[in-house]
Amino acid sequence: IDPAALLQEIKTLEEAGINVRSQLAISNRAHVIFPFHRIVEKMSEGREDRIAIGTTSRGIGPCYEDKTGRRGIRIADLFDRKTFEALYCALAEDKQLLAQTFGIQDSIDYNAIREQYLEYGEALRPMVCDTAQVLNDAIRSGKRVLFEGAQGTMLDVDHGTYPFVTSSSATAGGACTGAGVPPTSINGVIGVSKAYTTRVGSGPFPTELHDEYGEYLRKAGNEYGAVTGRPRRCGWFDVPLLKYTAMVNGFDSLVITKLDVLDQLDEIPVCVEYRNTAWMPATFQEFEQVQPVYEKFPGWKASTRGLSKFEDLPKRAHEYLEFLSEHVGVEVGCISTGPERDETVLIKGSKLESLLS
């Protein structure tokens, strides 16, 4: 957690009339991002001897490095000055040595950061608790709990397109380890995929389009990074990729989003297999050799925007969705036909419908 960014978000929401503090629970075990984490990440990304991952430069990676190295500072540590100062001095000394290597030792005011973060701790204290206990109590009492992952499976540090990945587990299993909830408490896993494929930042992308179709998908789907504003890379739907993510996560049902983005296309190719490999490549070099094999579908050339009943979708859209479901091996339980909540098709009789009932 970046306390400064979080407090600013809370302030923005409160100014909009939203009561955040009574509804937000912050884990006392969450690790803390410091300004020097962001600086180190930017410098690391700019090094000529390093592969540029294309991070958001918010300091998340370096914070995870400290967590894994068992030198990180957690939210709970902010509440005791003596404990925090001891941990902070050790961490600051480590970062000062690193900063000197990068030649940026004058850019970080370590003393000011220390005092500022003690203040952040007091501001956050009323919202901090043992979130694992809160969640498990809620589950035991029969409340419905939904975990939402922030990133795609192919950015998972273990199963993604390493090294072009995030620093955390972005799979369904990661929800259990991150939240402190046992796997036996999970009764459904829902996969979410666009009707085409996108990626932000560097890394392998077998179906990426570098032509007018890629630009069309980007503009029609408003495909720009939510944090950085960078244009997303766009490509056709990748069946092998989704089959792999379905296997790793154990999807019970699929949500296909942005179907309406494909409305005006005359033809819609779908990657059905990778030539030259029988499994998901483990290295960037292997991915570079992948040759996608496409099957082409005629476009439906009709607006699906805002439709909320499956039977109202064009026949060719039905065929497209049924093909994806059959080849991925997971039912399609929901389709989004626009950005609004009511622009959604929930498939009757699906596993997803039963989870929502």
C-alpha positions in Angstrom: 0.0 0.0 0.0 1.2 3.5 -0.8 -0.3 5.5 2.1 -0.1 8.8 0.4 -1.9 7.5 -2.7 -4.5 5.7 -0.6 -5.3 8.8 1.6 -5.6 10.9 -1.6 -8.1 8.4 -3.0 -10.1 8.5 0.2 -10.1 12.3 0.1 -11.3 12.3 -3.5 -14.1 9.9 -2.7 -15.2 11.8 0.4 -15.3 15.0 -1.6 -17.7 13.2 -3.9 -19.9 12.4 -0.9 -18.9 8.8 -0.5 -18.4 7.5 3.0 -15.2 5.4 2.7 -13.8 5.1 6.1 -16.6 3.1 7.6 -16.5 0.6 4.7 -12.8 0.2 4.2 -10.7 -2.4 6.0 -6.9 -2.3 5.6 -4.8 -5.3 6.4 -2.3 -4.8 9.2 0.0 -7.1 7.3 0.0 -5.2 4.1 3.5 -4.0 3.1 4.2 -0.3 2.7 5.4 1.4 -0.4 7.9 4.3 0.2 8.9 7.1 -2.3 12.4 5.5 -2.7 10.6 2.4 -4.0 9.3 4.4 -6.9 12.6 6.1 -7.6 14.5 2.7 -7.6 11.9 1.2 -10.0 12.2 4.1 -12.5 16.0 3.9 -12.4 16.0 0.1 -12.7 13.6 0.2 -15.7 16.0 2.7 -17.4 19.1 0.6 -17.1 20.6 -0.6 -20.4 21.6 -4.0 -19.0 18.1 -4.8 -17.8 15.1 -6.0 -19.8 12.4 -3.3 -19.7 9.3 -4.9 -18.2 7.1 -1.8 -18.7 6.0 -1.4 -15.1 3.6 1.4 -13.9 6.6 2.8 -11.9 4.5 2.9 -8.6 7.2 1.2 -6.6 5.3 -2.1 -6.3 8.1 -4.4 -7.6 10.8 -3.0 -5.3 8.4 -3.2 -2.3 7.8 -6.8 -3.1 11.6 -7.3 -3.3 11.8 -6.0 0.3 8.9 -8.2 1.4 10.6 -11.3 -0.1 13.9 -10.3 1.4 12.2 -10.1 4.8 13.2 -6.4 5.3 9.9 -4.9 4.3 7.8 -2.6 6.6 4.2 -3.4 7.1 1.2 -1.3 8.1 1.2 -2.5 11.7 4.8 -1.3 12.0 3.7 2.3 11.5 1.9 2.4 14.9 5.0 2.0 17.2 7.6 4.7 16.7 10.5 2.7 18.2 9.8 -0.4 16.1 9.2 1.7 12.9 12.4 3.7 13.4 14.5 0.6 13.8 13.0 -1.1 10.7 13.1 2.2 8.7 16.8 2.9 9.5 17.8 -0.5 8.3 15.7 -0.2 5.1 16.8 3.4 4.5 20.5 2.4 4.8 19.9 -0.3 2.2 18.2 2.1 -0.1 20.9 4.8 0.3 23.6 2.4 -0.9 21.4 1.5 -3.8 20.7 5.2 -4.5 24.4 6.0 -4.5 24.9 3.3 -7.1 22.3 5.0 -9.3 23.8 8.4 -8.5 20.6 9.8 -6.9 21.5 10.0 -3.2 20.4 13.7 -3.1 16.9 13.0 -4.4 15.7 11.3 -1.2 15.0 13.0 2.1 15.0 10.0 4.4 14.3 11.9 7.6 11.3 13.7 6.1 9.9 10.4 4.8 10.2 8.8 8.3 8.2 11.5 10.0 5.6 11.7 7.2 4.9 7.9 7.4 4.4 8.0 11.1 1.7 10.6 10.4 0.2 8.4 7.6 0.0 5.5 10.1 -2.1 7.6 12.5 -4.4 8.7 9.7 -4.9 5.1 8.6 -5.1 3.5 12.0 -8.9 3.6 12.4 -9.3 1.5 9.2 -6.6 -1.1 10.0 -7.5 -4.5 11.3 -6.8 -8.2 10.9 -8.6 -8.6 7.5 -8.1 -12.4 7.4 -10.1 -12.7 10.6 -12.8 -10.3 9.3 -13.1 -12.3 6.0 -13.2 -15.7 7.7 -15.8 -14.6 10.2 -17.9 -13.3 7.4 -17.7 -16.6 5.5 -18.5 -18.6 8.6 -21.5 -16.4 9.3 -22.9 -17.2 5.8 -22.2 -13.8 4.2 -21.3 -13.7 0.5 -17.7 -12.8 -0.2 -16.3 -11.9 -3.6 -12.6 -11.7 -4.3 -11.5 -9.7 -7.4 -8.1 -10.0 -8.9 -6.4 -6.9 -10.2 -4.3 -8.4 -13.0 -4.4 -11.2 -15.6 -3.1 -14.7 -15.1 -0.3 -14.2 -17.7 1.1 -11.5 -15.4 1.4 -14.0 -12.5 4.9 -14.2 -11.1 4.9 -18.1 -11.3 2.7 -19.0 -14.2 2.8 -15.9 -16.4 5.1 -14.7 -19.2 8.2 -14.4 -17.0 10.0 -12.0 -16.6 7.3 -9.8 -18.0 5.1 -10.3 -15.0 3.9 -8.5 -11.8 5.4 -9.4 -8.4 2.4 -11.2 -7.0 0.2 -14.2 -7.6 -2.5 -13.2 -10.1 -4.3 -16.5 -10.1 -7.3 -17.7 -8.2 -5.0 -19.3 -5.7 -3.4 -16.0 -5.0 -6.7 -14.8 -3.6 -6.5 -17.4 -0.9 -2.8 -16.6 0.0 -3.3 -12.8 -0.2 -6.6 -12.7 1.8 -5.8 -15.4 4.3 -8.8 -17.5 3.3 -8.5 -21.3 2.9 -9.1 -22.9 -0.5 -11.9 -25.0 1.0 -13.9 -21.8 1.5 -14.0 -21.0 -2.2 -17.1 -22.3 -4.0 -16.6 -20.8 -7.5 -14.0 -19.3 -9.7 -15.0 -17.0 -12.5 -12.7 -16.1 -15.4 -13.0 -12.8 -17.1 -11.7 -12.2 -20.6 -12.3 -9.7 -23.3 -13.7 -10.9 -26.7 -10.2 -10.1 -28.0 -6.8 -9.9 -26.3 -4.9 -6.9 -24.9 -1.6 -6.3 -23.1 0.0 -3.2 -21.5 3.8 -3.0 -21.4 6.4 -5.3 -22.7 6.2 -9.1 -23.1 5.2 -11.8 -25.6 1.9 -11.4 -27.4 1.4 -14.1 -30.2 -1.8 -12.6 -31.6 -0.8 -8.9 -31.5 -1.9 -6.7 -34.4 0.3 -4.0 -35.8 -2.2 -2.9 -38.5 -5.4 -1.0 -38.8 -7.3 -3.8 -37.0 -5.2 -3.3 -33.9 -5.8 0.4 -34.0 -9.5 -0.2 -34.5 -9.7 -2.4 -31.4 -7.7 0.1 -29.4 -10.0 3.0 -30.3 -13.3 1.1 -30.2 -12.4 -0.5 -26.9 -10.8 2.6 -25.4 -7.7 0.5 -24.7 -5.5 2.7 -22.7 -3.8 1.8 -19.4 -5.9 2.9 -16.3 -2.8 4.0 -14.4 -0.3 5.1 -17.0 -2.6 6.0 -19.9 -0.4 4.1 -22.2 -2.0 2.6 -25.4 -2.7 -1.1 -24.8 -1.4 -3.6 -27.3 -4.4 -5.3 -29.0 -4.8 -8.7 -30.8 -7.2 -11.4 -31.7 -8.7 -13.9 -29.2 -6.2 -16.5 -28.1 -7.7 -19.9 -27.3 -4.5 -21.6 -26.2 -3.9 -18.7 -23.8 -7.3 -18.9 -22.2 -7.2 -22.7 -22.1 -4.0 -22.4 -20.1 -5.4 -19.8 -17.7 -8.6 -21.9 -17.3 -6.4 -24.9 -16.3 -4.3 -22.9 -13.8 -7.3 -21.2 -12.2 -10.0 -23.9 -12.5 -12.6 -21.7 -14.0 -16.2 -22.7 -13.4 -17.6 -20.1 -15.8 -16.4 -17.3 -18.1 -17.4 -13.7 -18.5 -16.7 -12.4 -22.0 -16.4 -8.6 -22.0 -16.5 -6.0 -24.7 -18.3 -8.1 -27.3 -19.7 -4.9 -28.7 -16.2 -3.8 -29.7 -16.3 -6.4 -32.5 -19.7 -5.3 -33.9 -18.4 -3.6 -37.0 -15.8 -6.1 -38.2 -16.3 -8.0 -41.4 -14.2 -10.9 -40.3 -13.0 -12.0 -36.8 -10.0 -14.3 -36.6 -9.5 -16.5 -33.6 -6.2 -18.2 -32.7 -7.0 -21.9 -32.2 -3.5 -23.3 -31.6 0.2 -22.5 -31.6 2.3 -24.1 -34.3 5.7 -25.4 -33.2 4.8 -26.1 -29.5 2.5 -28.5 -27.7 2.3 -26.5 -24.4 2.4 -22.9 -23.1 6.0 -21.6 -23.6 7.9 -21.0 -20.4 10.5 -18.5 -21.8 10.3 -15.4 -23.8 12.6 -17.0 -26.5 10.1 -19.9 -26.9 7.2 -17.4 -27.2 9.1 -15.6 -30.0 9.0 -18.8 -32.0 5.2 -19.3 -31.6 3.2 -19.1 -34.8 -0.6 -18.7 -34.1 -3.0 -20.7 -36.3 -6.2 -18.8 -37.0 -9.8 -19.8 -37.7 -11.8 -17.0 -39.2 -15.4 -16.1 -38.4 -17.7 -13.8 -40.3 -18.6 -10.7 -38.4 -22.2 -10.1 -37.3 -22.2 -6.4 -38.6 -24.9 -5.4 -36.1 -25.0 -3.5 -32.9 -24.9 -5.5 -29.7 -24.5 -2.4 -27.5 -26.7 -2.5 -24.4 -28.3 -5.9 -25.1 -29.2 -7.9 -22.0 -30.8 -11.0 -23.4 -28.8 -13.8 -25.0 -31.5 -14.5 -27.6 -31.3 -10.9 -28.8 -27.6 -11.3 -29.8 -27.0 -11.8 -33.6 -26.7 -15.4 -34.7 -23.1 -15.0 -35.7 -22.3 -13.6 -32.2 -23.9 -16.7 -30.8 -21.6 -18.9 -33.0 -18.5 -16.9 -32.0 -19.3 -17.3 -28.2 -20.2 -20.9 -28.5 -16.9 -21.6 -30.4 -14.9 -19.9 -27.7 -16.7 -21.8 -24.9 -16.3 -25.2 -26.7 -12.6 -24.8 -27.4 -11.6 -23.3 -24.1 -13.7 -26.0 -22.3 -15.5 -23.6 -20.0 -19.1 -22.3 -20.2 -19.7 -18.7 -21.0 -21.9 -17.5 -18.1 -22.0 -13.8 -18.8 -21.3 -11.3 -21.6 -20.9 -7.6 -21.4 -22.2 -5.5 -24.3 -21.2 -2.1 -23.0 -19.5 -0.3 -20.0 -22.6 0.2 -17.9 -23.7 -2.4 -15.4 -27.1 -3.1 -17.0 -25.4 -3.7 -20.4 -24.8 -7.3 -19.4 -26.1 -10.7 -20.6 -26.4 -13.3 -17.8 -26.8 -16.8 -19.3 -29.7 -18.7 -17.7 -28.8 -22.1 -16.2 -25.1 -21.2 -16.1 -22.8 -21.9 -13.1 -22.4 -18.2 -12.7 -26.1 -17.7 -12.4 -26.2 -20.3 -9.7 -23.4 -18.5 -7.8 -25.3 -15.3 -8.0 -28.6 -16.7 -6.9 
